Amino acid sequence: MVNGTARAPLFVRPFTRGYEKQYSEGDILFVKKDERSSAGQHHVVANIPVLNYLLRTELGSDGKLRYENIKDVLNDWNYYGILNNDMDTGSKWQRLLNVNVRGRSRVARLWQPERGHLRRGDCVWIGFVQSKKEKRIKSVPDPNGSLVPVNRDTTYFEVIAMMDCCDDFKDAEFKIPIGIVSQVSLKKPHQNTLRDAHHITETCKSLERIEVLMRI
């Protein structure tokens, strides 16, 4: 069944700032567990830059950061699959996405081993890592590239592309295998580009696409 690619449709609920309009082939997608949205068959869907933005900015009813531990994150979000294409509905208010959930898929090349090249047969992962407390106020880009301040003495979770040969792998509080690399070039992406691609959708869109075998 390695060659048996399975896809599933996904109706996307719009964000106020239109983040979902920038999703493109190869984006890794997450779906929020929201009973109101699911009942209407419209889901809150986030790629990695959007999810990272929500994890460090969404507040709970008490006014504190909503995602203070990994249990809160996993209670709200499910990994869904890799975006294949947009099944255009002709509506500017919603998108119907065709998402790869098994088999061959092209995905943004977010991975680079600390040494050597990314090679065929490598397993690529994403993981949830908690940030260290900031000693000063810093700015992090939102999915559209605008800088958003992060207050000092705050911690938040980030989704990071990782491999089992890298230091981040052992620091992750939860890890998800994306697939086994089946096709890749030897061209290395720049580390600054990889870092920004985790936060800015347009930068993620500019990455080379590689082929992986999902859920095999």
C-alpha positions in Angstrom: 0.0 0.0 0.0 3.0 2.3 -0.2 1.7 3.7 -3.5 -1.9 3.9 -2.4 -2.3 7.6 -1.6 -5.4 8.5 0.3 -6.8 12.0 0.4 -9.6 13.6 2.4 -11.5 16.9 1.8 -11.4 19.6 4.5 -13.6 22.7 4.7 -11.6 25.6 6.2 -13.2 28.2 8.3 -11.7 31.7 7.6 -9.5 33.7 10.0 -10.2 37.4 10.5 -6.8 38.2 9.0 -7.1 35.7 6.2 -4.3 33.4 7.2 -5.9 30.4 5.4 -5.8 32.1 2.0 -2.0 31.6 1.9 -2.0 27.9 2.5 -0.3 26.0 -0.4 0.7 22.5 -1.5 3.1 20.9 0.9 1.8 22.6 4.1 1.5 20.4 7.1 -2.0 21.0 8.5 -3.6 20.8 12.0 -7.3 20.8 12.8 -8.8 22.3 15.9 -11.2 20.1 17.9 -14.1 22.5 17.9 -17.6 20.9 18.2 -19.3 24.1 16.8 -17.2 24.1 13.7 -17.3 20.4 13.1 -21.1 20.4 13.4 -21.2 22.8 10.4 -18.5 20.9 8.6 -16.2 23.9 8.8 -13.0 23.5 10.7 -10.3 25.8 12.1 -7.3 24.7 10.2 -3.7 25.8 10.8 -0.4 25.2 9.0 2.8 25.3 11.1 3.3 29.1 11.0 -0.4 29.7 12.0 -0.3 27.1 14.7 2.9 28.5 16.2 1.3 32.0 16.2 -1.8 30.7 18.0 0.2 28.7 20.6 2.0 31.8 21.8 -0.9 34.3 21.6 -4.2 32.7 22.3 -5.6 33.5 25.8 -7.9 31.5 28.0 -11.0 32.7 29.8 -8.8 33.7 32.8 -6.7 36.0 30.6 -3.6 33.8 30.8 -2.0 32.0 27.9 -4.3 29.2 26.8 -1.6 26.6 26.1 0.5 26.3 29.3 1.2 22.6 29.0 1.3 20.0 26.3 -2.0 18.4 27.5 -3.8 21.7 26.6 -2.3 21.7 23.1 -3.2 18.0 22.4 -6.7 18.5 23.8 -7.3 21.3 21.2 -5.4 20.3 18.1 -5.0 17.2 15.9 -2.4 16.6 13.1 -4.5 16.0 9.9 -2.2 15.6 6.9 -0.3 17.4 4.1 -2.1 19.8 1.8 -2.3 18.5 -1.8 -4.4 21.1 -3.6 -7.2 23.6 -3.3 -10.6 22.3 -4.5 -11.9 25.8 -5.5 -15.5 26.3 -4.4 -15.8 29.7 -6.0 -16.3 31.3 -2.6 -14.1 34.0 -1.1 -15.2 33.1 2.4 -14.2 29.5 2.5 -11.7 27.0 1.1 -12.1 23.3 0.4 -8.8 21.7 0.7 -7.7 18.2 -0.6 -5.4 16.8 2.0 -3.1 13.8 1.7 -3.5 11.6 4.8 -1.6 8.4 3.6 0.9 7.4 0.9 3.0 9.6 -1.3 3.0 13.4 -0.7 5.0 16.5 -1.5 5.9 18.5 1.6 7.8 21.7 2.3 11.4 20.8 3.1 11.5 22.0 6.7 14.2 19.5 7.7 18.0 19.6 7.5 20.3 17.3 9.6 22.9 19.0 11.8 25.5 17.2 9.7 25.4 15.9 6.2 22.4 15.8 3.8 18.8 14.9 4.0 18.6 11.5 2.3 16.2 9.0 0.9 15.0 6.7 3.7 15.3 9.3 6.5 12.3 9.7 8.8 11.1 13.2 9.3 9.2 14.4 12.4 7.5 17.4 13.9 7.6 18.0 17.6 6.1 20.3 20.3 8.9 22.0 22.2 8.4 24.5 25.1 10.4 27.7 24.8 12.6 29.0 27.6 11.4 32.0 29.6 12.3 35.3 27.8 14.4 37.6 30.0 13.4 40.6 27.9 10.6 41.5 25.5 11.3 40.3 21.9 9.4 40.3 18.7 8.4 37.2 16.6 6.7 37.4 13.2 3.1 36.4 12.7 2.1 34.2 9.7 1.8 37.3 7.5 5.3 38.5 8.5 4.3 41.3 10.8 6.3 41.4 14.1 4.4 40.7 17.3 6.0 41.3 20.7 6.4 38.4 23.2 6.5 39.5 26.8 9.3 38.7 29.2 8.9 35.8 31.6 6.5 33.9 29.3 6.9 30.4 27.9 5.0 28.9 25.0 5.0 25.9 22.8 6.3 25.8 19.3 6.0 23.2 16.5 9.4 22.4 15.2 10.5 20.2 12.3 13.0 17.7 13.6 14.9 14.5 13.0 16.0 11.8 15.5 19.6 12.8 14.9 19.1 16.4 16.1 19.2 17.9 19.6 15.6 19.2 19.5 14.4 15.7 19.2 15.0 14.7 22.8 13.6 18.1 24.1 10.2 17.6 22.4 7.3 16.9 24.8 5.3 15.2 21.9 6.5 14.0 18.5 4.6 13.1 15.3 6.3 11.2 12.4 5.4 12.9 9.1 6.9 10.3 6.8 9.9 8.6 5.2 11.8 10.6 2.6 11.5 9.1 -0.9 12.8 11.9 -3.1 15.0 14.9 -2.2 17.8 17.0 -3.8 21.2 17.6 -2.2 20.6 21.3 -2.1 20.7 22.5 1.5 18.2 25.2 2.7 19.6 28.1 4.6 19.2 27.8 8.4 17.6 31.3 8.6 15.1 30.4 6.0 14.2 27.2 7.9 13.8 29.2 11.1 11.5 31.8 9.5 9.5 29.1 7.6 8.2 27.9 11.0 6.6 31.4 11.6 5.9 33.0 8.2 3.7 31.3 5.6 5.2 33.0 2.6 8.7 31.8 3.6 7.4 28.3 4.1 5.8 28.5 0.7 9.2 29.3 -0.9 10.9 26.1 0.4 11.7 23.3 -2.0 9.1 20.5 -2.0 10.3 17.0 -1.2 8.4 13.7 -1.5 7.6 11.6 1.6 5.8 8.3 2.2 3.2 8.9 5.0 1.9 6.5 7.5 3.6 3.4 6.1 
